[in-house]
Each structure stands twice: as structure tokens, then as C-alpha cells.
Amino acid sequence: MRTSVIVGVDGSPSATHAADHAAALVIRHGLSLDVVHVFSWPASYPPLLPESVAVRVDPRAAAQRLVDTAATKVGNRFPGLPVTPRLIDGNAAGALVDASRRAAYLVVGHRGAGGFSELLLGSVGVHTTTHARCPVVVVRGESGEPDAPVVVGVDGSMSARTAARYAFEEARARAADLVVALAWPPARAWSEAVEAAGMPPHPDEVDPIAVSLGNIAGQFPDVKVRRELRHGDSPPQVLAALATEIRAGLVVVGSRGIGGFRGLLLGGTSRALVDHSPCPIMVIPKDAPR
């Protein structure tokens, strides 16, 4: 059983915000917190300086101080929280993916500096969110009130079912309402092959929301659930608009889907969601631990 939340830090304000979000996640789910910094030796090191000076600018020692300071600060903000600082050698994407194999959740900020520069902008971010082996929380926007609604995007896929279960768990832990949202593309968005096969079905005939939820809702009788069917060309835009409208505290999505959510975290679609969501996002991989 995975019992830790990993948060990546780099000394930036975004990382501090992520650490606080990770601490709240730890408290809600009864886990422990690993504060992690990924260290890579600078290409220009060692410096051409006297040894006495070089010691004072040792980048690995500075990295250790950074992660120790971050762990101390989050521990001070959340007294009693089980916090462990960890310095990992490697590159940000590979090290975080490897660490995710042993974590219950991985939390990252939307913007970073140093070893986490461009974490969610370009190849490092795409690699991390598409290959992590645990749910990834991207902390951005406003978290809202502690009991702000949780939104989960579904489409009838197995990935959506997994995302729905995590969303129910998070809504229950937050004592929040859960909004289950389906983005239904207009007719022009469907391919000729799909239309020739007599598809797409009308959502009233084959209900992707019901397929995604299955019997999950019955396992969380204390969670108030609302269904939302929204029409639109872009599922990320639909989810972002809904989250803004209801002042959501979290958006939960699966990393793979069908129909309107196909390729949700591949290429420009994921970039749009990560860069424009008004609140933190939780991305659930298809093989997320249960």
C-alpha cells in the first residue's frame, strides 16, 4: 500500500503553494509527505575557483539546503505533519516518474525554477503527466474554499471510471459536492466513419455518465452528486468553464479517454487544460494504484 504524497519543490512561490496543497492532501487522506527536489549537476561545474570558494558554491549542498528548508517550512505551517525531505539525483521528468511508482499522489506546481523549470511546459511536463504511475496533482489557479465542489470529467471509458472513483474519494474527504461532467461534441466533430456506422449515439440513449459511474456512487452515499451534460468542441474548455462557473476546488480527469476526451493529455489539449483551469487539476493514470 502506498502511503506517501510526493511534492516537487525548487524554491519558487509555485512550489511553496504546491507544498501546502500536498500537505492538505496528506491530512485529508492520512498519509505522509515527501518533499522532493531533483538535482542535476550543472554542465559548467566544477567552477574554476579556489577550493575554499568552490565549497561555498557547491550546487549539491545548496540543493540539500533548499529541500531541507522547504520541508521545515511546510512542517511549521502544518504542525504534526509527517514530513521527509528527499534530494534525488537525475533529471526532473525521469526522477519524478520513477518516484511516482512508490507514491499515492505526486503534486507539482504549475510554474517552477531551477530543476523544475518548464515542469509543465513542453517535454518534461508531457512526459511526467503521461507516464506517472500515480495520480498527479497540478496546483494552479485558486483552490477556493476547503469544501468547494469537485468536478470530474467522464466519457464512458475505463479511464473515466478510475477518475470517477478518485473524484468520489476526494469529494468525501473534502466534505464537498461532486459534479460529474460530460462534454458532448457537436455533430460536426464526429468523423465520417463514426457517422456511417450509425454513431454517435445520443447521450440519452447510451449514457456515458452512467457507464462511467457504474456502482461507484452507491459506495459513497454521503457524497452529493450532480450530473452536467455540456455541449462543446473542446472538453478542456468545457471543464474549465464549468469549474469557473461553480468555483470548483479541483478538476479530476483520466489520462486516456474516448469520444470527446480522446487524447485528453496528449499534445495541445492537455496544455490548454493545464494552462487555463481556474483551479488545481488531478490527472489519474489508467493503471493508478487502488
VENURDA-V887466 format. One record per helix or strand. SS is the DSSP state (~ for helix, > for strand). FROM is the first residue (numbers start at 1). TO is the last residue. If there is no record, write none. Layout:
BEGIN
ss from to
SS FROM TO
SS FROM TO
END
This chain:
BEGIN
ss from to
> 4 8
~ 13 29
> 32 39
~ 51 56
~ 59 77
> 83 89
~ 92 100
> 105 109
~ 114 116
~ 123 131
> 135 139
> 150 154
~ 158 174
> 178 184
~ 187 189
~ 192 196
~ 208 213
~ 217 219
> 225 231
~ 235 246
> 250 254
~ 259 261
~ 268 276
> 281 284
END
